Amino acid sequence: DLKRPWFQRDVPLSFDVVMENATDPAHVAHSHHGVIGSRYTDHRMDISLQGPVRTGGFKTLVAPVESSGIPPYEVTYVAPCLVRWDRGPTITLNIIPTRKGWVRIFVNFAGPKGSDRTRPDIPGMPPLVGFILDQLDKHIWLQHISTQNPIIDGDTLFMHAAVSRPGWLWS
């Protein structure tokens, strides 16, 4: 059951770089600091493969440290271009190469039928803030301003810097 309209955006990065980023749960706290989470909290996690890696894809189980309050979740890659994060509502990303060095990302959230949840739980968030965010998410133009574009902008900045200047983050 779709919880939001589809969001799409073209990104000036190669397919392999974006696909690696989309399947890596460890990038979220750094790339999305201030939008989803914080760099300054404990984001250690165990990531384990759930079965063999096949040409058709793979599935991982992500178990964040207990102190984070985030329950375990799965990240699934289905070849050639689908990534699914199962964290309450399911975050679905379709990543399509459009020309050399560019991809179009399609994003949506789906959840159980009858549920009005539009986003995963964020530990420690006061219920009133969650309610306000859910109300904002019902307006497409506010999604673009508040979450969708800032999330992709954070990824694009970090990935572009990592590709163009290897080692920049640690220097």
C-alpha positions in Angstrom: 0.0 0.0 0.0 1.8 3.2 -1.2 2.1 5.9 1.5 3.4 8.7 -0.6 3.4 9.7 -4.3 6.5 8.5 -6.2 9.4 10.9 -6.0 12.0 11.0 -8.8 15.2 13.0 -9.4 18.2 12.8 -11.8 21.6 12.7 -10.1 25.0 13.4 -11.7 26.6 10.2 -10.5 27.3 6.8 -12.0 25.0 3.8 -11.6 27.6 1.7 -9.6 28.3 4.5 -7.2 24.7 5.2 -6.4 23.8 1.5 -6.2 26.6 0.9 -3.7 25.4 3.9 -1.6 21.8 2.7 -1.7 22.6 -0.7 -0.4 24.9 0.5 2.4 23.1 1.3 5.6 26.2 2.6 7.3 26.2 5.8 5.2 22.9 7.2 6.5 24.1 9.0 9.7 26.9 10.8 7.8 25.4 11.6 4.5 22.0 12.6 6.0 23.2 14.4 9.1 20.5 16.8 10.3 17.9 15.3 8.0 17.8 11.7 9.1 19.8 11.1 12.3 23.1 12.6 13.5 26.8 11.9 13.0 27.3 12.4 16.7 25.3 9.4 18.0 26.3 5.7 18.1 25.6 4.1 14.8 27.5 0.9 15.1 25.7 -2.0 13.5 26.2 -5.6 12.5 25.4 -6.3 8.8 25.1 -9.9 7.7 24.2 -11.6 4.4 21.0 -13.6 4.4 21.9 -16.3 2.0 24.3 -16.3 -0.9 24.9 -13.4 -3.3 23.4 -14.3 -6.6 23.2 -12.7 -10.0 19.6 -11.9 -9.1 20.6 -10.0 -6.0 21.1 -10.3 -2.2 19.6 -9.6 1.1 21.3 -8.3 4.3 20.1 -8.1 7.9 21.1 -4.9 9.6 21.2 -5.0 13.4 22.0 -1.6 14.9 23.5 -1.4 18.5 20.8 -1.8 21.1 21.4 1.7 22.5 20.3 3.3 19.2 16.7 2.1 19.7 16.5 1.1 16.1 15.1 -2.5 15.6 16.8 -4.8 13.1 15.8 -4.4 9.5 16.5 -5.8 6.0 18.1 -4.2 3.0 17.4 -6.1 -0.3 19.0 -5.6 -3.7 17.1 -7.1 -6.7 19.0 -7.0 -9.9 19.3 -4.9 -12.0 18.0 -1.7 -10.3 15.8 -2.2 -7.2 16.8 -1.6 -3.6 14.3 -2.1 -0.7 14.8 -1.1 2.9 12.2 -2.9 5.2 12.1 -0.6 8.2 8.4 -0.3 9.2 7.2 1.2 6.0 9.2 -0.2 3.1 11.5 2.3 1.3 11.7 1.4 -2.3 14.4 2.8 -4.6 14.6 2.2 -8.4 17.9 3.4 -9.8 18.0 3.7 -13.5 21.0 4.8 -15.6 19.9 7.5 -18.0 23.2 8.4 -19.7 26.9 8.1 -18.9 27.5 9.4 -15.3 23.8 10.0 -14.6 21.0 8.1 -12.9 17.3 8.7 -12.2 16.2 7.7 -8.7 12.6 6.8 -8.1 11.6 6.6 -4.4 8.5 5.5 -2.5 7.3 4.3 0.9 4.9 1.4 1.2 3.4 0.0 4.3 0.7 -2.3 5.6 -2.8 -1.8 4.2 -4.9 0.4 6.5 -1.8 2.0 8.1 -1.2 5.7 7.8 2.5 5.5 8.7 4.5 7.4 6.0 8.0 6.9 7.4 10.2 4.6 9.6 10.2 5.1 13.3 12.9 7.5 14.5 14.0 6.6 18.1 13.6 9.4 20.6 11.3 11.5 18.4 8.4 13.0 20.5 5.0 11.8 19.2 3.9 15.3 18.4 6.9 15.8 16.1 6.1 12.5 14.4 2.5 13.6 13.9 3.5 16.9 12.4 6.0 15.2 10.0 3.2 12.8 8.9 1.0 15.8 8.2 3.7 17.6 6.2 4.3 14.4 4.2 0.7 14.6 2.9 1.7 17.7 0.8 3.9 16.8 -2.2 5.6 20.2 -2.4 6.6 20.0 1.3 8.2 16.6 0.8 10.5 18.1 -1.8 11.5 20.9 0.6 11.7 19.0 3.8 13.0 15.5 3.1 13.4 14.2 -0.4 15.8 16.7 -1.9 17.9 17.2 1.2 18.4 13.4 1.5 19.5 13.1 -2.1 21.6 16.3 -1.9 23.5 14.8 1.1 24.2 11.6 -0.8 25.2 13.5 -3.9 27.7 15.7 -2.1 29.4 12.8 -0.3 29.5 10.5 -3.3 30.8 13.2 -5.7 33.6 14.1 -3.3 34.5 10.4 -2.7 34.7 9.7 -6.4 36.5 12.9 -7.5 38.9 13.1 -4.5 39.5 9.7 -2.9 40.6 10.0 0.8 39.2 13.6 1.2 37.0 12.6 4.2 40.0 11.4 6.2 42.5 14.1 5.3 
